[in-house]
Amino acid sequence: MGYTTSGIRNIALVRQAGAGKTSLVETLLLQAGATRSRGSLPRGTTVSDFDPQEKRLQHSLDSTICSFDYNGTHINLIDTPGYPDFLGRTLSVLEAVEAVALVVSAVCPLDTFTQRLMEFARERELCRLVIVNKIDSRDARAADVLQQLRESFGPECLPLNLPAGAGDGVVDCFFQPHGRAADFSSVEAAHTQIIDQVVELDEKLMALYLEQGEELSPEQLHDPFEQALREGHLVPVCFTSAEGGAGVAELLQVFERLMPNPAEGNPPPFLKGTGENATRVAVAPDPGRHVIAHVFKVSIDPYVGKLGVLRVHQGTIRPGSQLFVGDARKPIKIAHLFRLLGKDTSEITAAVPGDICAIAKVDELHLDAVLHDSHDEDEYHLKPVVYPPAMLGMAIEPERRGDEQRLADTLHKLTAEDPCVRIEHHAAVNETVLYGMGEFHLRVLLERMTERYGVHVKTHPPSIPYRETITRPAEGHCRHKKQTGGAGQFGEVYLRVEALGRGVGFEFVDDVVGGAIPGQYIPAVEKGVRQVLSEGALAGFPIQDVRVTVTDGKHHPVDSKEVAFVSAGRKAFLDALGKATPIVLEPIMRLEITAPASAIGDITGDLATKRARINGNNSLPGQRATLNAFVPLAEITEYQSRLKALTGGQGAYTMELSHYDPVPARKQQELVQAWRPRTEEE
């Protein structure tokens, strides 16, 4: 292996769609000598997109680790998906790097997804770099893109180099700011600007630079440059062409000489304990201390098994090491350690702090698991990432009877790989619902279930979780009496129902006096009531926000049995509900939309047609805005495609359940007519 922590660079490439990131990775690998030829997206020969599904769709669907050596520096380059639906897979790998390189196109304007990625990197205190690709395109507007970067992310976005010769090369603005003229701006001015930005953080250097007029060397600037990156005081901008090769060698030089090594980046946010008791703990990139590593990617292959990709933060891992997974009492033994270059693996003898490696066939590994070799580090975990909630749901069921367990196992594997996949079972309607980030995300998941795991499913839109309640108090009564040849059944119940506040739930009160109903039969009455609660009485939906008070009844010393009071309680409750003017409630969602400010008017008008209640909007940097509203779930089950059309794909939203409100009278009538109550078993 031959390198130490100071010789490692961990960089994640993130991008806007269409920025040419996968092509840029291919050119970087070829330039560094890691590959012999440049892969092609149309031919499906790229290092990053090696999965058959990625080749067919020509989209990166998962992150790919590309480890290679360049000029004595070991670079772990992580290529992440550029499609917004796979944001969860991108955010999870950012925990493993010191630097995030945002790849944007010199042809296209910045989008909302790009801005969200940069905000996340800034919040996690990661060093940031922007790469403007496609500078040799006929439609390139590199100067406009640089201006937009400064408007969106701040004046700290400063060029390290500038396009020259209509994009056929770049001219250095930092190391050697001399040579041919740039296509726009002034190389000397850019050099002065970036030096001024760096020396602001070092008073001694500033004095040398300003008072004595000394020319500062890159070596003198190294430490304050790293400090500027750590503090977000500087976001360097580099220009490249993946197709023509312009700026690629210079970019590798930037990776090697200017990007932080694991000891120079901001320390990872490790915590010990849970909840409010969690405290920040220091983890040092020292190869001689206890091992601390974390799993930032999990992939499951039906033939290879589970592969966990991990970042070592402290200590040294070797084959034969025994490590604990989280708080487990029993350690796992590391049989092999692998370096990754796309789908290719090579075995290594050790992983030092800052390194990225993989472990195969260890079932205990899971996303965000912390590995350590001492119980002193029990309860260690990284500060949790707040992933965007999966909004779009699809009800699924196996095509073949008997495949229920295979489907459950497959869904478990999908959730293990992707933090933005969510599975819910809605017991009231007996539906399993698969939630994803969007239509493309769900399509990829369904194809993966079929192609990789051989599970075929039927799909349909998920049912709206309506509820029922009452609007006025009422009383109910039932005398249940059955007489056969032997012992009979007898139970009589009187009860009262009252409406509770929205969201309170259900209350059952025993107000029987004098032993009219013996205490041992009261649970049976409640059981009968709860049967109606789950089945509904008006349109077949669960009942909520109701108090049921049992007031009186009768029993028989011989014929009274539990089954009699279950039936009496059930029918008495149904009797009371019929008099209490029941209504159907619908879920109202709290919706927050982030979109270009210019689209907010159209979004507001569209929501007005969906029975929405607008709750205000706020401006954001970069000509964006947020809008808050309360909207019935039934009106926005397919809102993602609508928002995409209104914003040109630039809008995003989150929603959560706020409360339940009565449905409109016409809709209630439709739901009641559509319900066919089960025949009473009397």
C-alpha positions in Angstrom: 0.0 0.0 0.0 2.7 2.4 1.0 0.8 5.6 1.9 -0.3 7.3 5.1 -3.3 9.4 6.1 -1.7 12.5 4.8 -1.4 11.0 1.3 -5.2 10.3 1.0 -7.9 12.4 -0.7 -11.6 11.6 -0.3 -13.7 13.5 -2.8 -17.4 13.0 -3.7 -18.5 14.1 -7.1 -22.1 15.4 -7.0 -23.9 17.0 -9.9 -26.9 18.5 -11.6 -28.4 16.1 -14.2 -26.7 16.4 -17.6 -23.5 18.0 -16.3 -21.4 15.1 -17.7 -20.1 13.8 -14.4 -19.8 10.2 -15.4 -17.8 11.2 -18.5 -15.6 13.4 -16.3 -14.8 10.4 -14.1 -13.8 8.4 -17.1 -11.4 11.1 -18.3 -10.0 11.6 -14.8 -9.3 7.8 -14.5 -7.7 7.7 -17.9 -5.5 10.8 -17.2 -4.4 9.3 -13.9 -3.5 6.0 -15.5 -6.1 4.1 -13.6 -7.7 2.8 -16.8 -6.3 2.1 -20.2 -9.3 3.5 -22.2 -12.1 5.9 -21.7 -15.5 4.2 -21.2 -18.6 5.2 -23.1 -22.1 5.7 -21.7 -23.9 4.6 -24.9 -21.8 1.4 -25.1 -22.3 0.8 -21.4 -18.5 0.5 -20.7 -18.0 3.2 -18.0 -16.4 2.3 -14.7 -19.2 4.0 -12.7 -22.3 2.7 -14.3 -21.6 -1.0 -14.3 -25.0 -2.3 -13.1 -27.1 -3.8 -16.0 -30.0 -1.5 -15.1 -27.7 1.6 -15.1 -26.4 0.6 -18.6 -29.9 0.2 -19.9 -31.3 3.4 -18.5 -28.0 5.3 -19.0 -28.4 6.9 -15.5 -26.2 6.5 -12.4 -28.5 4.8 -9.9 -26.1 4.3 -7.1 -22.8 5.7 -5.8 -19.6 4.1 -7.1 -16.2 4.2 -5.5 -13.2 4.7 -7.8 -9.9 4.4 -5.9 -6.6 5.1 -7.7 -3.1 6.5 -7.2 -1.8 9.7 -8.8 1.6 11.2 -8.2 2.0 9.3 -5.0 -1.4 10.4 -3.7 -4.2 7.9 -3.1 -7.5 9.3 -4.3 -10.9 7.9 -3.3 -13.3 9.4 -5.8 -17.0 8.7 -5.2 -19.3 9.1 -8.2 -22.9 9.8 -6.9 -26.2 9.7 -8.7 -27.3 12.9 -10.3 -31.0 12.3 -10.4 -33.0 13.9 -7.5 -34.9 10.7 -6.9 -31.6 9.1 -5.6 -30.7 12.0 -3.2 -30.6 9.6 -0.3 -27.8 7.5 -1.8 -25.8 10.7 -2.5 -26.2 12.1 1.0 -25.2 8.9 2.7 -21.8 8.8 1.0 -21.0 12.4 1.8 -20.4 11.3 5.3 -17.3 9.4 4.1 -15.4 12.4 2.5 -13.7 15.6 3.4 -14.5 17.4 0.2 -17.5 17.6 -2.1 -17.0 18.6 -5.8 -20.1 19.9 -7.5 -20.1 19.3 -11.2 -22.2 21.8 -13.2 -22.6 22.3 -16.9 -21.3 25.4 -18.7 -24.4 25.1 -20.8 -27.3 24.8 -18.3 -28.3 27.0 -15.4 -28.1 25.8 -11.8 -31.1 23.9 -10.6 -32.8 23.5 -7.2 -31.2 20.0 -6.7 -27.7 21.4 -7.1 -28.5 24.1 -4.5 -29.8 21.6 -2.0 -26.6 19.5 -2.4 -24.4 22.5 -1.7 -26.5 23.5 1.3 -26.1 20.0 2.7 -22.4 20.1 2.2 -22.1 23.5 3.9 -24.3 22.3 6.9 -22.1 19.3 7.4 -19.0 21.5 7.2 -17.5 19.7 4.2 -15.0 21.5 2.0 -16.6 22.4 -1.3 -15.3 22.7 -4.9 -17.2 23.5 -8.0 -16.3 22.0 -11.4 -17.8 23.7 -14.5 -17.8 21.1 -17.2 -18.5 21.3 -21.0 -16.5 24.6 -21.5 -15.8 23.7 -25.1 -19.5 23.2 -26.0 -20.9 25.5 -28.7 -23.5 26.8 -26.3 -21.2 27.2 -23.3 -21.7 30.3 -21.2 -19.0 29.8 -18.6 -18.9 33.4 -17.5 -22.6 33.5 -16.9 -22.4 30.2 -14.9 -19.5 31.6 -12.7 -21.7 34.7 -12.0 -24.7 32.5 -11.1 -22.5 30.5 -8.8 -21.4 33.6 -7.0 -25.0 34.8 -6.7 -26.3 31.4 -5.5 -23.5 30.4 -3.1 -21.7 33.6 -2.3 -18.8 35.7 -3.4 -16.4 33.1 -1.9 -16.8 31.2 -5.2 -13.6 32.1 -6.9 -11.9 30.6 -10.0 -8.7 28.6 -9.6 -8.4 28.6 -13.4 -10.3 30.1 -16.4 -11.2 28.8 -19.8 -8.9 29.8 -22.7 -8.9 29.3 -26.4 -12.7 29.0 -26.7 -12.6 26.2 -24.1 -9.8 24.1 -25.6 -7.7 24.6 -22.5 -7.6 26.5 -19.2 -5.2 29.0 -17.7 -4.0 28.8 -14.1 -5.0 31.6 -11.7 -3.3 30.2 -8.6 0.0 28.3 -9.0 1.3 30.0 -12.1 -0.9 32.9 -13.1 1.0 33.7 -16.3 0.6 32.7 -19.9 -2.2 33.1 -22.5 -5.3 35.2 -21.9 -8.5 33.7 -20.6 -11.7 33.7 -22.6 -13.2 36.1 -20.1 -12.1 38.0 -17.0 -8.5 38.7 -16.1 -6.1 36.0 -14.9 -4.2 38.6 -12.8 -7.3 39.9 -11.2 -8.5 36.3 -10.4 -5.1 35.5 -8.9 -5.2 38.6 -6.7 -8.8 37.9 -5.7 -8.1 34.3 -4.5 -4.9 35.2 -2.7 -6.7 38.1 -0.9 -9.4 35.6 0.1 -6.9 33.1 1.5 -4.5 35.5 3.4 -7.5 37.1 5.2 -7.3 34.2 7.6 -3.6 34.5 8.4 -2.5 37.9 9.9 1.3 37.2 9.4 0.9 36.2 5.8 -1.4 39.2 5.2 1.3 41.5 6.6 3.9 39.9 4.3 1.6 40.2 1.3 0.2 43.7 1.9 2.9 45.6 3.8 6.1 44.1 2.3 4.6 43.3 -1.1 6.1 39.8 -1.1 5.0 37.2 -3.7 3.6 34.3 -1.7 4.4 30.7 -2.8 1.8 28.0 -2.9 3.6 26.3 -0.1 3.1 29.3 2.1 -0.6 29.5 1.2 -1.3 25.8 1.8 -2.4 25.9 5.5 -4.5 29.1 5.2 -6.0 27.7 2.0 -7.1 24.5 3.9 -8.5 26.7 6.7 -10.5 28.7 4.2 -11.9 25.5 2.7 -12.8 24.2 6.2 -14.5 27.4 7.2 -16.4 27.8 4.0 -14.5 31.1 3.4 -13.5 29.8 -0.1 -15.3 27.7 -2.7 -12.8 27.2 -5.5 -14.1 26.9 -9.1 -12.3 24.9 -11.8 -13.2 24.6 -15.5 -13.0 21.4 -17.5 -14.2 19.6 -20.6 -14.6 15.8 -20.1 -14.9 15.2 -23.8 -12.0 17.4 -25.0 -9.8 16.9 -21.9 -9.3 20.6 -21.2 -8.6 21.2 -17.5 -8.6 17.6 -16.5 -4.9 17.3 -15.7 -5.2 20.6 -13.8 -8.1 19.2 -11.9 -6.1 16.2 -10.8 -3.4 18.6 -9.6 -6.0 20.5 -7.6 -7.1 17.2 -6.0 -3.5 16.4 -5.1 -2.2 19.7 -4.0 -5.2 21.7 -2.7 -7.9 19.3 -1.5 -7.7 18.4 2.3 -6.4 15.1 3.5 -8.3 13.3 6.3 -6.3 15.1 9.0 -7.0 18.5 7.4 -10.7 18.3 6.9 -13.3 19.1 9.6 -13.6 16.2 12.0 -16.6 13.9 11.5 -19.6 14.6 13.8 -19.4 11.5 16.0 -21.7 11.3 19.1 -21.9 9.0 22.0 -25.3 8.1 23.5 -28.8 8.8 22.2 -31.3 11.6 22.2 -30.7 14.6 24.4 -28.0 12.6 26.3 -25.8 12.3 23.2 -22.5 14.1 23.5 -19.9 15.0 20.8 -16.7 12.8 20.9 -13.4 13.4 19.3 -12.2 10.8 16.7 -8.6 11.3 15.6 -7.0 10.0 12.4 -4.3 8.1 14.4 -3.4 4.6 13.0 -2.3 3.4 16.5 -5.6 4.0 18.4 -8.8 2.0 18.7 -10.5 1.3 15.4 -13.5 3.5 14.6 -15.1 3.1 11.1 -18.6 3.6 9.7 -20.5 1.9 6.9 -21.8 4.5 4.4 -22.9 2.2 1.6 -24.5 -1.3 1.5 -25.2 -3.3 -1.7 -26.8 -6.7 -1.9 -26.2 -9.0 -4.8 -28.1 -12.3 -5.1 -24.9 -14.0 -6.1 -22.1 -12.2 -4.2 -24.1 -11.4 -1.1 -23.9 -8.3 1.1 -21.0 -5.8 0.5 -20.4 -3.1 3.0 -18.3 -0.1 2.1 -16.8 1.7 5.0 -14.7 4.7 5.9 -11.9 4.3 8.5 -11.8 7.3 10.8 -9.4 6.0 13.5 -7.1 3.0 14.0 -6.0 0.5 11.4 -8.1 -2.4 10.0 -6.3 -5.6 8.8 -7.6 -9.0 7.6 -8.1 -11.0 10.8 -9.2 -8.0 12.8 -12.1 -8.6 15.2 -14.6 -5.7 15.2 -17.9 -5.0 16.9 -20.8 -3.7 14.9 -22.5 -1.0 16.9 -23.3 -2.2 20.4 -23.1 -5.9 19.6 -21.5 -8.1 22.3 -20.1 -10.6 19.8 -17.4 -9.4 17.3 -17.2 -10.2 13.6 -13.9 -11.3 12.0 -12.6 -9.5 8.9 -11.6 -12.2 6.5 -10.7 -9.9 3.5 -10.4 -6.1 2.8 -11.0 -4.8 -0.7 -10.2 -1.7 -2.6 -12.9 -0.7 -5.2 -12.6 0.6 -8.7 -16.2 0.4 -10.0 -17.2 -3.2 -10.0 -13.5 -4.4 -9.8 -12.1 -5.3 -6.4 -8.5 -5.8 -5.3 -7.4 -7.2 -1.9 -5.4 -5.0 0.4 -3.5 -5.8 3.6 -4.5 -2.8 5.7 -6.8 0.2 5.8 -5.4 3.3 7.6 -7.4 6.3 9.0 -9.0 8.2 6.1 -9.1 5.2 3.8 -12.2 3.7 2.1 -12.5 -0.1 1.7 -15.1 -2.8 1.5 -16.0 -6.0 3.4 -18.0 -8.8 1.8 -20.5 -11.3 3.2 -21.0 -9.9 6.7 -24.7 -10.0 7.3 -24.5 -7.8 10.4 -23.4 -4.8 8.5 -26.0 -2.1 7.8 -26.1 1.5 6.6 -24.6 3.9 9.2 -23.2 1.0 11.3 -20.2 2.0 13.4 -17.4 -0.6 13.6 -14.9 -0.6 16.5 -12.6 -3.0 18.3 -13.2 -1.9 21.9 -16.3 -1.7 24.0 -15.0 1.8 25.0 -16.6 2.9 21.8 -20.0 1.4 22.4 -22.9 3.8 21.6 -20.7 5.7 19.1 -22.6 6.9 16.0 -22.4 9.7 13.5 -24.8 12.6 13.8 -27.8 11.4 11.9 -28.4 12.6 8.4 -31.9 14.1 7.9 -32.9 12.4 4.6 -35.7 13.8 2.5 -38.9 11.8 3.2 -40.2 9.5 0.5 -43.4 11.1 -0.8 -44.7 8.9 -3.6 -46.4 5.6 -2.7 -47.4 2.6 -4.6 -49.4 -0.4 -3.2 -47.8 -3.7 -4.2 -48.7 -7.4 -3.9 -47.1 -10.5 -5.3 -48.5 -11.8 -8.6 -48.2 -15.4 -7.4 -49.8 -16.6 -4.3 -47.2 -18.0 -1.9 -44.6 -15.3 -2.8 -45.5 -13.1 0.2 -42.3 -14.1 2.1 -40.1 -13.6 -1.0 -41.6 -10.2 -1.4 -41.0 -9.3 2.2 -37.4 -10.4 2.0 -36.8 -8.4 -1.2 -38.3 -5.2 0.3 -36.0 -5.6 3.3 -33.0 -5.7 0.9 -34.2 -2.6 -0.9 -34.6 -0.6 2.3 -31.1 -1.8 3.4 -29.5 -0.3 0.3 -31.4 3.0 0.1 -32.3 5.2 3.1 -35.0 6.9 1.1 -37.0 3.7 0.5 -39.9 3.2 3.0 -42.3 0.3 3.4 -45.6 0.6 5.3 -48.3 -1.9 5.9 -51.7 -0.3 6.2 -53.6 -2.8 8.3 -57.0 -1.0 7.8 -57.0 -1.8 4.1 -54.5 -4.7 4.2 -52.1 -3.0 1.8 -48.3 -3.0 1.6 -47.2 0.4 0.2 -43.7 1.0 -1.2 -42.7 4.7 -0.9 -40.0 6.3 -3.0 -38.7 9.8 -3.9 -40.5 9.9 -7.3 -41.9 8.0 -10.3 -38.4 7.2 -11.6 -37.3 5.9 -8.2 -40.3 3.6 -7.9 -39.8 2.4 -11.5 -36.2 1.5 -10.8 -37.2 -0.3 -7.6 -39.9 -2.4 -9.3 -37.5 -3.3 -12.1 -34.8 -4.3 -9.6 -37.3 -6.5 -7.8 -38.0 -8.4 -11.0 -34.6 -8.5 -12.6 -32.4 -9.0 -9.6 -34.6 -10.9 -7.2 -37.1 -12.5 -9.5 -40.2 -11.2 -7.6 -43.1 -10.1 -9.8 -45.7 -7.7 -8.3 -49.0 -6.1 -9.1 -49.3 -2.4 -8.3 -52.1 0.1 -7.8 -52.4 3.5 -6.2 -52.5 3.3 -2.4 -55.9 3.8 -0.7 -56.6 7.0 1.1 -56.6 6.4 4.8 -60.0 7.9 5.5 -61.5 7.7 9.1 -64.9 8.0 10.6 -66.1 9.8 13.7 -69.4 11.2 15.2 -70.7 14.7 15.5 -73.1 14.5 18.4 -73.7 12.4 21.6 -76.1 9.4 21.5 -77.1 6.3 23.4 -77.2 2.7 22.3 -78.7 -0.5 23.6 -78.6 -4.2 22.8 -80.0 -7.3 24.5 -78.2 -10.3 23.1 -80.2 -13.5 23.9 -79.8 -17.0 22.4 -81.5 -20.0 23.7 -80.6 -23.5 22.5 -81.2 -27.0 23.9 -78.5 -26.5 26.6 -77.1 -23.4 28.2 -78.0 -20.2 26.4 -76.3 -16.8 25.8 -77.4 -13.6 27.5 -75.9 -10.1 27.8 -77.5 -6.7 27.8 -75.6 -3.4 27.4 -76.4 0.2 27.6 -73.8 2.7 26.5 -73.3 6.4 25.5 -71.0 7.8 22.8 -69.5 11.3 22.6 -67.2 13.0 20.2 -63.7 13.9 21.3 -61.3 16.5 19.8 -59.5 15.8 16.6 -56.6 13.5 17.0 -57.5 12.4 20.6 -58.2 8.8 19.5 -60.5 6.6 21.5 -61.6 6.3 25.2 -63.5 3.5 26.9 -65.1 4.2 30.2 -66.7 1.8 32.6 -69.5 3.6 34.4 -71.6 0.6 35.5 -72.7 0.6 39.2 -74.2 -2.1 41.4 -72.7 -5.0 39.4 -75.3 -4.7 36.6 -72.6 -6.1 34.4 -70.0 -8.1 36.4 -66.4 -6.8 36.1 -65.2 -9.9 34.3 -67.5 -9.1 31.3 -66.5 -5.4 30.9 -63.4 -6.3 28.8 -65.7 -8.4 26.5 -67.9 -5.3 26.0 -64.8 -3.3 25.1 -63.7 -6.0 22.7 -67.1 -5.8 20.8 -66.8 -2.0 20.7 -63.2 -2.2 19.3 -64.4 -4.6 16.6 -66.6 -1.8 15.2 -63.8 0.8 15.7 -61.6 -1.1 13.3 -64.3 -2.0 10.7 -66.2 1.3 10.6 -70.0 1.8 10.6 -70.7 4.3 7.9 -68.2 3.7 5.0 -65.9 0.9 6.3 -63.1 3.1 7.7 -61.7 3.0 11.2 -63.5 5.1 13.8 -61.6 7.7 15.9 -62.0 10.5 18.3 -64.9 8.8 20.2 -65.5 8.2 23.9 -67.7 5.2 24.7 -69.1 5.0 28.2 -70.9 1.8 29.4 -73.6 3.0 31.7 -75.8 -0.1 32.5 -76.7 -3.6 31.6 -78.0 -6.9 32.8 -76.5 -10.4 33.1 -77.8 -13.9 33.8 -76.1 -16.1 36.5 -76.1 -19.1 34.2 -76.4 -17.9 30.5 -74.1 -14.9 30.6 -70.8 -15.6 28.8 -68.0 -13.5 27.4 -69.2 -14.1 23.8 -72.6 -12.7 24.7 -71.2 -9.4 26.0 -68.9 -9.1 23.0 -71.9 -9.3 20.7 -74.0 -7.0 22.9 -71.3 -4.4 23.1 -70.7 -4.5 19.4 -74.4 -4.0 18.5 -75.1 -1.4 21.2 -72.2 0.6 19.8 -73.6 0.3 16.2 -77.0 1.4 17.5 -75.5 4.5 19.1 -73.4 5.4 16.1 -76.4 5.4 13.9 -78.0 8.1 16.1 -74.8 10.1 16.5 -74.6 11.5 12.9 -71.4 9.8 11.8 -69.2 11.5 9.2 -66.1 10.5 7.1 -62.8 12.3 7.8 -60.0 12.8 5.3 -56.2 13.3 6.0 -55.0 16.8 5.6 -51.3 17.1 4.8 -48.9 19.9 5.7 -47.2 20.6 2.4 -44.0 22.6 2.0 -42.9 23.3 -1.5 -39.5 24.7 -2.6 -39.3 26.1 -6.1 -38.1 29.0 -8.2 -39.6 32.2 -7.0 -41.0 32.8 -10.5 -43.2 29.7 -10.2 -44.8 30.4 -6.8 -47.8 32.2 -8.4 -48.6 29.3 -10.7 -48.2 26.8 -7.8 -50.5 28.8 -5.6 -53.2 29.0 -8.3 -52.9 25.3 -9.0 -53.3 24.5 -5.3 -56.4 26.6 -5.1 -58.1 24.0 -7.4 -57.2 21.3 -4.9 -59.0 22.6 -1.9 -55.7 23.9 -0.4 -55.4 26.4 2.4 -52.3 28.5 1.7 -50.3 29.3 4.8 -47.7 31.8 3.5 -44.4 31.7 1.6 -40.8 32.8 2.2 -38.0 33.9 0.0 -34.7 31.9 -0.2 -31.3 32.7 -1.7 -30.7 32.0 -5.4 -34.1 33.2 -6.6 -36.0 30.5 -4.8 -38.9 30.5 -2.4 -40.9 28.1 -0.1 -44.6 27.9 0.1 -46.6 26.2 2.9 -50.1 24.9 2.6 -52.6 22.5 4.0 -54.0 20.2 1.3 -56.2 17.0 1.4 -54.2 13.9 0.6 -56.8 12.8 -1.9 -56.0 15.9 -4.0 -52.2 15.4 -4.2 -51.6 11.7 -4.6 -50.0 12.4 -8.0 -48.7 15.9 -7.1 -45.1 15.2 -8.0 -45.7 15.1 -11.7 -47.9 18.2 -11.5 -45.2 20.2 -9.6 -42.6 19.0 -12.1 -44.7 20.4 -14.9 -45.3 23.7 -13.2 -41.6 24.3 -12.3 -39.8 22.6 -15.2 -38.5 20.0 -12.9 -37.1 22.6 -10.5 -39.6 22.1 -7.7 -39.5 19.8 -4.7 -41.8 19.2 -1.8 -42.2 17.5 1.5 -45.4 16.6 3.3 -46.6 15.2 6.6 -49.9 14.4 8.2 -51.3 17.5 9.9 -54.9 16.5 11.0 -58.2 15.1 9.8 -61.1 17.1 8.5 -64.6 16.1 7.3 -64.8 15.2 3.6 -67.2 17.2 1.4 -70.8 15.9 1.5 -70.7 14.7 -2.1 -67.5 12.7 -1.5 -68.9 11.2 1.7 -72.0 10.0 -0.2 -69.8 8.3 -2.8 -67.7 6.5 -0.1 -70.9 5.4 1.7 -72.4 4.0 -1.5 -69.2 2.2 -2.4 -69.0 0.4 0.9 -70.7 -3.0 1.2 -70.9 -3.9 4.9 -70.3 -7.5 5.8 -73.4 -9.6 6.7 -74.0 -9.8 10.4 -73.3 -13.3 11.8 -76.5 -13.5 13.8 
